[in-house]
Amino acid sequence: MIQQVAYNLAIAEEQLQFEHRDLHWGNVLLKEVPKTKTLNYKLQGKTHSCPSHGVEVTLIDFTLSRMTHNGVTTFTDLGKDPDLFLSEGDYQFDIYRLMKERNKNDWTAFMPYSNILWLHYILRKAIKGVRYKNPKSKVHQRHIKQLQLYESTVLSFSSAREFVCKYF
C-alpha cells in the first residue's frame, strides 16, 4: 500500500507538480485484487513494476490539492481557512500546520515536501493505527520493521519522487 501511494504521488509530482495536501487515512481507498496482480508505474521515463500483494490503492478527494497543467496552476488557498490549522487530536491536524510552516502560507508554490508529510502520516497510521489479523507473525513483524524504517527516514526526503527512487 505504501509503495503504491508513494508511486502515485511521485508520478503526479513529476507530471503535474502535484501536491495532495489532504491525504489523510480516509482519502486512501484499498481494493482487494488477486495477489498475483502486478501494477506498473512510469517514472522518469522508466516503467517500474510493483506487486500488489492483493491490494490496489486509489487516492481520492483532491479538493485541497495543487497542480500545474499546461502552464496553469490550480490550487486552494488554505490560508483563507484559518480554522483548518486549529484542530487538535490527530496527527492529521499537525500535518496542515507543518505544511503551512514549510510553505510560509504560500499555497501557490509547488512544495512537494507536503506529499512527504502525508506519507509520514500514512506510515504512522499503518504502523500504529491499524488492527492486524496476525500481528505476531514473522511476516507481519518483517513488514512493520520495513514501515518503521520508512517512517524514520521519509522526512529527510524533499519529494515523493526522491523517496520512491531511494526505496523502490
C-alpha positions as CSV (number, residue, x, y, z in Angstrom):
1,M,0.0,0.0,0.0
2,I,2.7,2.4,0.9
3,Q,4.6,1.7,-2.3
4,Q,1.6,2.4,-4.4
5,V,0.7,5.6,-2.6
6,A,4.3,6.8,-3.0
7,Y,4.4,5.9,-6.7
8,N,1.1,7.7,-7.3
9,L,2.4,10.8,-5.6
10,A,5.8,10.7,-7.3
11,I,4.3,10.4,-10.8
12,A,1.9,13.2,-10.1
13,E,4.7,15.4,-8.8
14,E,6.7,14.7,-11.9
15,Q,3.9,15.2,-14.4
16,L,1.8,17.9,-12.8
17,Q,3.8,19.5,-10.0
18,F,1.1,17.9,-7.8
19,E,0.6,18.1,-4.1
20,H,-2.4,16.3,-2.5
21,R,-2.4,18.4,0.7
22,D,-5.1,16.4,2.4
23,L,-4.0,12.7,2.2
24,H,-5.5,11.6,5.5
25,W,-6.4,7.9,6.0
26,G,-9.9,8.4,4.6
27,N,-8.6,9.5,1.3
28,V,-6.7,6.3,0.6
29,L,-9.0,3.6,-0.7
30,L,-7.9,0.0,-0.7
31,K,-9.4,-2.6,-3.0
32,E,-8.8,-6.3,-2.8
33,V,-7.3,-7.7,-6.0
34,P,-5.6,-11.0,-6.9
35,K,-2.3,-11.4,-5.0
36,T,-0.6,-12.1,-8.3
37,K,-1.6,-8.8,-9.9
38,T,1.4,-6.5,-10.7
39,L,1.0,-2.8,-11.1
40,N,3.2,-0.8,-13.4
41,Y,4.2,2.8,-12.9
42,K,6.1,5.0,-15.3
43,L,8.5,7.4,-13.5
44,Q,11.4,9.3,-15.1
45,G,10.9,7.5,-18.4
46,K,11.2,4.1,-16.9
47,T,8.5,1.5,-16.1
48,H,8.6,0.2,-12.6
49,S,6.7,-3.0,-11.6
50,C,5.1,-3.2,-8.1
51,P,3.5,-6.4,-6.8
52,S,0.0,-5.7,-5.5
53,H,0.2,-8.2,-2.6
54,G,-3.6,-8.4,-3.1
55,V,-4.3,-4.7,-2.6
56,E,-4.8,-1.9,-5.0
57,V,-4.8,1.8,-3.9
58,T,-6.9,4.6,-5.1
59,L,-6.3,8.2,-3.9
60,I,-9.3,10.4,-3.7
61,D,-10.5,13.9,-2.7
62,F,-8.4,16.5,-4.5
63,T,-10.3,19.5,-3.1
64,L,-7.2,20.9,-1.3
65,S,-4.7,19.7,-3.9
66,R,-2.4,21.8,-6.1
67,M,-1.2,21.1,-9.6
68,T,0.1,22.7,-12.8
69,H,-1.1,21.6,-16.2
70,N,-0.3,23.3,-19.5
71,G,1.1,26.3,-17.6
72,V,-2.0,26.8,-15.4
73,T,-1.7,26.3,-11.7
74,T,-4.8,25.2,-9.8
75,F,-4.9,25.2,-6.0
76,T,-7.0,26.0,-3.0
77,D,-5.6,28.9,-0.8
78,L,-5.6,27.1,2.5
79,G,-4.5,30.3,4.2
80,K,-8.1,31.6,3.7
81,D,-9.4,28.9,6.1
82,P,-7.6,29.6,9.4
83,D,-9.9,27.0,11.2
84,L,-8.1,24.3,9.3
85,F,-5.0,24.9,11.3
86,L,-6.7,25.0,14.8
87,S,-7.9,21.4,15.1
88,E,-6.2,19.1,17.6
89,G,-6.3,15.4,18.5
90,D,-4.8,13.6,15.5
91,Y,-1.5,13.8,13.6
92,Q,-3.5,14.8,10.5
93,F,-4.1,18.3,12.0
94,D,-0.4,18.7,12.7
95,I,0.3,18.0,9.0
96,Y,-1.8,21.0,8.0
97,R,0.2,23.2,10.3
98,L,3.5,21.7,9.2
99,M,2.6,22.3,5.5
100,K,1.7,26.0,6.4
101,E,5.0,26.4,8.2
102,R,7.0,24.8,5.4
103,N,5.5,26.9,2.6
104,K,5.2,30.0,4.7
105,N,1.5,30.1,3.9
106,D,2.1,30.5,0.2
107,W,-0.2,27.9,-1.3
108,T,0.5,28.8,-4.9
109,A,4.1,27.5,-5.0
110,F,5.0,23.9,-5.7
111,M,6.3,22.4,-2.4
112,P,6.4,18.6,-2.9
113,Y,7.5,18.2,0.7
114,S,3.8,18.3,1.6
115,N,3.5,14.9,0.0
116,I,6.3,13.7,2.2
117,L,4.5,14.9,5.3
118,W,1.4,13.0,4.2
119,L,3.5,9.9,3.5
120,H,4.8,10.2,7.1
121,Y,1.2,10.5,8.4
122,I,0.1,7.3,6.4
123,L,3.2,5.4,7.6
124,R,2.5,6.3,11.2
125,K,-1.2,5.2,10.8
126,A,-0.2,1.9,9.1
127,I,2.2,1.2,12.0
128,K,0.2,2.3,15.0
129,G,-3.4,2.9,13.9
130,V,-4.5,-0.4,12.4
131,R,-5.5,-3.7,13.9
132,Y,-3.9,-6.5,12.0
133,K,-5.1,-10.1,11.9
134,N,-1.7,-11.7,12.8
135,P,0.5,-9.1,14.4
136,K,2.8,-11.7,16.0
137,S,3.6,-13.5,12.7
138,K,7.1,-13.3,11.3
139,V,5.8,-11.8,8.0
140,H,3.9,-9.1,9.9
141,Q,6.9,-8.2,12.1
142,R,9.1,-8.0,9.0
143,H,6.8,-5.6,7.2
144,I,6.3,-3.5,10.3
145,K,10.1,-3.1,10.6
146,Q,10.2,-2.0,6.9
147,L,7.4,0.5,7.6
148,Q,9.3,1.8,10.6
149,L,12.4,2.3,8.5
150,Y,10.4,4.3,6.0
151,E,8.8,6.3,8.8
152,S,12.1,7.1,10.4
153,T,13.7,8.4,7.1
154,V,10.8,9.7,5.0
155,L,11.0,13.3,6.4
156,S,14.6,13.5,5.1
157,F,13.4,13.5,1.5
158,S,12.3,16.5,-0.4
159,S,9.6,14.8,-2.5
160,A,7.7,11.5,-3.0
161,R,9.8,11.1,-6.2
162,E,13.0,11.2,-4.3
163,F,11.6,8.8,-1.7
164,V,10.5,6.3,-4.4
165,C,13.8,6.5,-6.2
166,K,15.7,5.6,-2.9
167,Y,13.5,2.7,-1.7
168,F,11.6,1.3,-4.7
